[in-house]
Amino acid sequence: MAQSGDTVEIPATGERFVVLRTSAQTGGELLELEFHVNPSGSGSSPAGCW
């Protein structure tokens, strides 16, 4: 189970997720994340997205 402060990094795209608040902390209302993307835009889009 994710906890506040947990970080998930995707080295291939330079993306990073940081958990700010979990559903357990907000009574099931939300999961709050920071989503950081690579400023060079080298990440790839999911197939069929566009």
CORTARA-V223351 format. One record per residue. SS is DSSP state (hx for helix, st for strand, lp for the rest). PHI is phi in whole degrees, 0 to 359 (none if undefined). PSI is psi in whole degrees, -180 to 180 (999 if undefined). Layout:
BEGIN
SS,PHI,PSI  SS,PHI,PSI
END
This chain:
BEGIN
lp,none,135  lp,291,148  lp,234,155  lp,306,136  lp,93,-14  lp,298,144  st,233,136  st,241,124  st,245,142  st,243,94  lp,301,-34  lp,297,-30  lp,246,-11  lp,78,11  st,277,152  st,213,134  st,248,136  st,237,126  st,281,121  st,265,-50  st,218,142  lp,258,166  lp,297,-32  lp,296,-35  lp,282,-23  lp,249,19  lp,65,31  lp,83,5  lp,285,-40  lp,197,167  lp,239,118  st,255,125  st,233,153  st,259,134  st,241,114  st,254,130  lp,246,160  lp,288,121  lp,298,-21  lp,282,-8  lp,69,26  lp,277,-3  lp,291,155  lp,260,152  lp,275,148  lp,299,145  lp,300,136  lp,79,6  lp,286,-34  lp,247,999
END
